[in-house]
C-alpha cells in the first residue's frame, strides 16, 4: 500500500473520530510534500472545513495529533496554513520495502473490464515512414502498453491509407518518369522508391498543373475498378508494405489489427447515404455531399466529391462504426498529430448526427510535431528525416559515443553490436517519449545519446550498474524486521512505492512522458545514493542484505517502467 493510500484511509478515520461525520473521497486530498518542507505526504484540509467547522490550521492540527496518537506509522507532523505535512516512521518505509519485494505483481493494476482500441501509425502508402511517424508509432505503442498495464484490454490498430489522390500521384509519376523501375532494379527499399515517385510528382505538377486532372481521372478509374490501375496500385502498395514491415520490426512496433482504407471507404459511403436519407447530410447541385456544421460553430464538411469519390473523413466514419460494432469498444483513441484537431472535432459531430451514441467515446490524442534544428520537414520537397536512416544514425551515434567513453571495452564484438542497437533505439525512444505529447519537440540525435542527464542511455547504464553490483554480491538480498533505513534509502522506497500511482496517472493522461521522467528521477536518486553509500563494502550483513534488496527493486521497477516505453535495459554495459 502506498503512503498516500495508507494516509487517505487514516485521514478518513480521523475525520470520523474527531467530527462524527464521514468524508467522501473527493474531500480527502493528498500529495507528496513540496520540496523545502518537512514531510513525506501532505493532506490538504480546506475541503474538510465544512465538516470540522473550524479554521484550516486548527483542523490540520487536530487531524495531525489524532494520526500521531492513533497510528504508530506516523512519526511526526507539521502544519503550514491549511496543509498538514506528515512524516511517516522509518518502520513504515521498511515494511513498505518488504511488501514491494514480496509482491510479484507489484506495479500491475487490477482489471478495469474495459476494451480500448488505440489507432496509431496509420501511414500513407506514398512515402516511407519518417521522423514524424516515429513519434506517432512510439507514442501509440507506449500508450497502448501503459493502458494494458493499467488493467485494460487493449487493441493496437493501424489504418493504412492505401488509396486516394496522394497514392495516385506516386503511381502517375512512376508511370511517366521511372521507366519500369522496381526496388530490385534500384537496390532500394520499396517504400523509398514510391516516396521518390511522390517527390517527383510534386515537381511535375509545378511544371504543369494540368497533370492533377490526370491524377483525379486515375482515382476515378481506381474506384470504378479499372484493371490496369488496380494492378499498378497493388504492385506499388506491396512495395510499400514490405518496406513498412522492415521499419516496424526495427522499431519494435506491432499491431493486433490492420485496417485498409481501400477496404473501409465503401462502409463510409453507405453511412453517407444513410445520412442523406435521414436528412442530416445534403447533396449540392454538382452532386457533392456535405454535412452542415455551421450551427455547431464549424463549417460545411465535404463527405463525397462531385465525381462520387470519397475523402478522408468518409472512410473514418465507416471504420469507426465497424470497430465499435465488431469489437464492442468502451473507447477509441486516435493517435494523430495536432494538425488534424479540426478533423476529429468534425468526425465526432458527424457521428453524433448519424445517431451513434458512442461518438463521445472517441478521443483524439493530439500530439505536437517533431522539428529539426533546421526547421519543419516537408514530404513533397523530400526534406524529411527518413525513419530507416534515423535508426541507422542512432546506431552509429551509440557506437561512437560508447567507443569514446570506453564503457564497453571489455565486451565481445557481437555483444557490442547488440548493445549499440539497444542503446541507439533506447536513446531515440526515450528522447521522444520524455516530452509531453501535446508539445512540439526539437529532435537532436547527439543530445539523446548522452550517457549523462535525462536520457535513455543514462537509465540503461544505471540498470546495468545495479545488475553488476548484484552479480558481485555474495550475500542474499533480504529485509530483516526492524532494520533502520537512511534518509536516502527512504527516498528510494518512496519513489518505488509511488510507481503504481504514476502508472495510473500516465494511463489516465495518455502520457508516457510521466513514466519516462519518473524513471529518470528514480535512476538519478539511485546514483546519488550509490555515490554516498557503500553497498558491497557494508560490514553489517543485515544492512548489506537490505541494500541489495533495495537496489534490486530499483532495477526491477526501472525495467517495468522503461519496458512500457518499449526500451530494453541491458544487464551489462
C-alpha positions, 0 to 999 in steps of 0.5 A: 500500500502506498503512503498516500493510500495508507494516509487517505484511509487514516485521514478518513478515520480521523475525520470520523473520530474527531467530527462524527461525520464521514468524508467522501473521497473527493474531500480527502486530498493528498500529495507528496510534500513540496520540496523545502518542507518537512514531510513525506505526504501532505493532506490538504484540509480546506475541503474538510472545513465544512465538516470540522467547522473550524479554521484550516490550521486548527483542523490540520492540527487536530487531524495531525495529533489524532494520526500521531496518537492513533497510528504508530506509522506516523512519526511526526507532523507539521502544519503550514496554513491549511496543509498538514505535512506528515512524516511517516516512521522509518518502520513504515518505509521498511515494511513498505520495502518488504511488501514491494519485494514480496509482491510479484505483481507489484506495479500491475493494476487490477482489471478495469473490464474495459476494451480500448482500441488505440489507432496509431501509425496509420501511414500513407502508402506514398512515402516511407515512414519518417521522423514524424511517424516515429513519434506517432508509432512510439507514442501509440505503442507506449500508450497502448502498453501503459493502458494494458498495464493499467488493467485494460484490454487493449487493441493496437490498430493501424489504418493504412491509407492505401488509396486516394489522390496522394497514392495516385500521384506516386503511381502517375509519376512512376508511370511517366518518369521511372521507366519500369523501375522496381526496388530490385532494379534500384537496390532500394527499399520499396517504400523509398522508391514510391516516396521518390515517385511522390517527390517527383510528382510534386515537381511535375505538377509545378511544371504543369498543373494540368497533370492533377486532372490526370491524377483525379481521372486515375482515382476515378478509374481506381474506384470504378475498378479499372484493371490496369490501375488496380494492378499498378496500385497493388504492385506499388502498395506491396512495395510499400508494405514490405518496406513498412514491415522492415521499419516496424520490426526495427522499431519494435512496433506491432499491431493486433489489427490492420485496417485498409482504407481501400477496404473501409471507404465503401462502409463510409459511403453507405453511412453517407447515404444513410445520412442523406436519407435521414436528412442530416447530410445534403447533396449540392447541385454538382452532386457533392455531399456535405454535412452542415456544421455551421450551427455547431460553430464549424463549417460545411464538411465535404463527405463525397466529391462531385465525381462520387469519390470519397475523402478522408473523413468518409472512410473514418466514419465507416471504420469507426462504426465497424470497430465499435460494432465488431469489437464492442469498444468502451473507447477509441483513441486516435493517435494523430498529430495536432494538425488534424484537431479540426478533423476529429472535432468534425468526425465526432459531430458527424457521428453524433448526427448519424445517431451513434451514441458512442461518438463521445467515446472517441478521443483524439490524442493530439500530439505536437510535431517533431522539428529539426534544428533546421526547421519543419520537414516537408514530404513533397520537397523530400526534406524529411528525416527518413525513419530507416536512416534515423535508426541507422544514425542512432546506431552509429551515434551509440557506437561512437559515443560508447567507443569514446567513453570506453564503457564497453571495452571489455565486451565481445564484438557481437555483444557490442553490436547488440548493445549499440542497437539497444542503446541507439533505439533506447536513446531515440525512444526515450528522447521522444517519449520524455516530452509531453505529447501535446508539445512540439519537440526539437529532435537532436540525435547527439543530445539523446545519446548522452550517457549523462542527464535525462536520457535513455542511455543514462537509465540503461547504464544505471540498470546495468550498474545495479545488475553488476553490483548484484552479480558481485554480491555474495550475500542474499538480498533480504529485509530483516524486521526492524532494520533502520533505513537512511534518509536516502534509502527512504527516498528510494522506497518512496519513489518505488512505492509511488510507481503504481500511482504514476502508472495510473496517472500516465494511463489516465493522461495518455502520457508516457512522458510521466513514466519516462521522467519518473524513471529518470528521477528514480535512476538519478536518486539511485546514483546519488545514493550509490555515490554516498553509500557503500553497498558491497563494502557494508560490514553489517550483513543485515544492512548489506542484505537490505541494500541489495534488496533495495537496489534490486527493486530499483532495477526491477521497477526501472525495467517495468517502467522503461519496458512500457516505453518499449526500451530494453535495459541491458544487464551489462554495459 
